[in-house]
Amino acid sequence: MSLESSASASTASPGPRETANHRLVLPADANHYGTLYAGALLQYGLETGYATATRAVGPTANLMLRRVISLECRQSVPVGSLVEIRGAVLAVRRGYLAVGVIGMPLHGRDLPWMDGLFGFAQVGPDGLPAELPVSVEPVAACPLWQPLIERHAKLARVRGATAAWINVEP
């Protein structure tokens, strides 16, 4: 059950933007301790990451998840919590977007409850990597996104088989 903010429900158009996704942690999302299960945490992050990437590219997006670059769970989240996850495009290559997601601090807390990096590749009708159909600008460095921008810079050296083509800057 996804409850998107009005900002994330608007019509897709190219350009940098933050996406916000709100989720109520239900018993079906819980582990045996009554807190958010890691698989559900991955699903929440991936939904926000995909929505962010798709909104950045616009209606011509045909994106697939290329990799989960990094995912950190920083504190347990009890059933019944309403969580907010923000997403932003952090890096852009020829046919690839790196998206950061941050679980905004829970009530009474100072630090995010989760954060992560996801890589999405634009694919053509043949299912192979293709160039992005529009120019996408990554989010500007700011205190919220800077830690993930730095983590992505460190992890960007780990590349797969199509990385030489995808990682060419536009």
C-alpha positions as CSV (number, residue, x, y, z in Angstrom):
1,M,0.0,0.0,0.0
2,S,1.8,3.1,-1.2
3,L,0.7,6.6,-0.2
4,E,2.6,9.0,-2.5
5,S,2.8,12.7,-1.8
6,S,1.3,15.1,-4.2
7,A,4.8,16.0,-5.4
8,S,5.5,12.4,-6.4
9,A,2.1,11.9,-8.1
10,S,2.4,14.7,-10.6
11,T,2.9,14.1,-14.3
12,A,6.4,13.0,-15.2
13,S,8.6,15.5,-17.0
14,P,12.4,15.6,-17.5
15,G,14.5,17.4,-14.9
16,P,16.0,17.0,-11.5
17,R,13.6,16.6,-8.6
18,E,13.2,14.9,-5.4
19,T,10.5,12.3,-5.0
20,A,8.8,11.5,-1.7
21,N,7.1,8.2,-1.0
22,H,5.1,7.5,2.2
23,R,4.4,4.0,3.5
24,L,2.6,2.7,6.5
25,V,4.5,-0.3,8.0
26,L,1.9,-3.0,8.1
27,P,2.1,-6.4,9.9
28,A,2.6,-8.0,6.5
29,D,5.8,-6.0,6.2
30,A,7.2,-7.2,9.6
31,N,9.6,-9.7,10.7
32,H,9.2,-11.9,13.8
33,Y,10.3,-9.0,16.0
34,G,7.4,-6.8,14.9
35,T,9.7,-4.4,12.9
36,L,10.2,-3.8,9.2
37,Y,11.5,-6.9,7.4
38,A,14.6,-6.4,5.3
39,G,12.8,-7.6,2.1
40,A,10.1,-5.0,2.6
41,L,12.7,-2.3,3.3
42,L,14.3,-3.2,-0.1
43,Q,10.9,-3.0,-1.8
44,Y,10.2,0.4,-0.2
45,G,13.6,1.7,-1.4
46,L,13.3,0.2,-4.8
47,E,9.8,1.7,-5.4
48,T,11.0,5.2,-4.5
49,G,14.2,4.8,-6.5
50,Y,12.3,3.6,-9.6
51,A,9.7,6.4,-9.3
52,T,12.6,8.9,-9.0
53,A,14.4,7.7,-12.0
54,T,11.3,7.4,-14.1
55,R,10.2,11.0,-13.2
56,A,13.6,12.3,-14.1
57,V,13.6,10.8,-17.5
58,G,9.9,11.4,-18.2
59,P,7.3,9.6,-20.3
60,T,9.9,8.0,-22.6
61,A,11.6,6.2,-19.8
62,N,12.1,2.4,-20.2
63,L,14.2,1.8,-17.2
64,M,15.3,-1.5,-15.6
65,L,17.1,-2.0,-12.3
66,R,20.7,-2.7,-13.2
67,R,22.0,-3.0,-9.6
68,V,21.4,-2.4,-5.9
69,I,24.6,-0.5,-5.3
70,S,24.3,-0.1,-1.6
71,L,21.5,-0.4,1.0
72,E,21.9,0.4,4.7
73,C,19.3,-0.2,7.4
74,R,20.2,2.1,10.3
75,Q,17.5,1.4,12.8
76,S,14.5,-0.8,13.3
77,V,11.1,0.5,12.3
78,P,8.1,-0.8,14.3
79,V,4.8,-1.9,12.7
80,G,2.4,1.1,12.6
81,S,5.1,3.6,11.7
82,L,4.4,6.0,8.8
83,V,7.7,6.4,7.0
84,E,8.9,8.8,4.4
85,I,11.5,7.9,1.8
86,R,13.0,10.6,-0.4
87,G,14.7,9.9,-3.7
88,A,17.0,12.0,-6.0
89,V,19.1,11.3,-9.1
90,L,22.7,11.5,-7.9
91,A,24.7,10.7,-11.1
92,V,23.9,10.4,-14.8
93,R,25.8,8.5,-17.5
94,R,25.0,7.8,-21.2
95,G,22.2,5.3,-20.4
96,Y,22.3,5.0,-16.7
97,L,21.1,6.8,-13.6
98,A,22.3,6.4,-10.0
99,V,19.5,7.2,-7.6
100,G,19.8,7.8,-3.9
101,V,17.1,7.1,-1.4
102,I,16.9,8.2,2.2
103,G,14.4,7.1,4.9
104,M,13.7,10.4,6.7
105,P,14.2,10.3,10.5
106,L,11.4,8.8,12.5
107,H,9.5,10.8,15.0
108,G,11.9,11.9,17.8
109,R,15.0,10.7,16.0
110,D,17.8,12.7,14.2
111,L,19.2,10.3,11.7
112,P,17.7,8.5,8.7
113,W,16.4,5.0,9.4
114,M,17.7,3.8,6.0
115,D,19.5,4.9,2.9
116,G,20.6,3.4,-0.4
117,L,21.8,3.7,-3.9
118,F,20.2,2.0,-6.9
119,G,21.4,2.0,-10.6
120,F,18.9,2.1,-13.4
121,A,19.7,1.5,-17.1
122,Q,17.6,2.8,-20.0
123,V,16.9,-0.1,-22.4
124,G,15.8,-0.2,-26.0
125,P,13.1,-2.4,-27.6
126,D,15.6,-5.2,-27.9
127,G,16.2,-5.1,-24.1
128,L,19.8,-3.9,-24.5
129,P,21.2,-0.7,-23.0
130,A,20.2,2.5,-24.8
131,E,21.0,6.2,-24.4
132,L,18.7,8.2,-22.2
133,P,16.1,9.9,-24.4
134,V,16.5,13.2,-22.5
135,S,19.2,15.1,-20.7
136,V,18.9,14.6,-16.9
137,E,20.6,16.8,-14.3
138,P,21.6,15.2,-11.0
139,V,20.5,16.8,-7.8
140,A,22.9,19.5,-6.5
141,A,25.1,18.5,-3.5
142,C,23.5,19.5,-0.2
143,P,23.7,18.2,3.3
144,L,20.9,15.7,2.8
145,W,22.4,14.1,-0.3
146,Q,26.1,14.7,0.2
147,P,26.8,11.4,2.1
148,L,25.2,9.3,-0.6
149,I,27.0,11.3,-3.4
150,E,30.3,10.5,-1.7
151,R,29.4,6.8,-1.2
152,H,28.4,6.5,-4.8
153,A,31.7,8.1,-5.9
154,K,33.6,5.4,-3.9
155,L,31.4,2.5,-5.2
156,A,31.3,3.7,-8.8
157,R,34.5,1.8,-9.6
158,V,32.7,-1.5,-9.3
159,R,31.4,-2.1,-12.8
160,G,29.6,-4.8,-14.7
161,A,30.0,-6.1,-18.3
162,T,28.2,-3.2,-20.0
163,A,29.8,-0.5,-17.8
164,A,32.3,0.7,-20.4
165,W,29.4,1.8,-22.6
166,I,26.9,2.9,-19.9
167,N,29.4,5.0,-17.9
168,V,30.3,7.4,-20.7
169,E,29.2,10.9,-19.5
170,P,26.6,12.4,-21.8
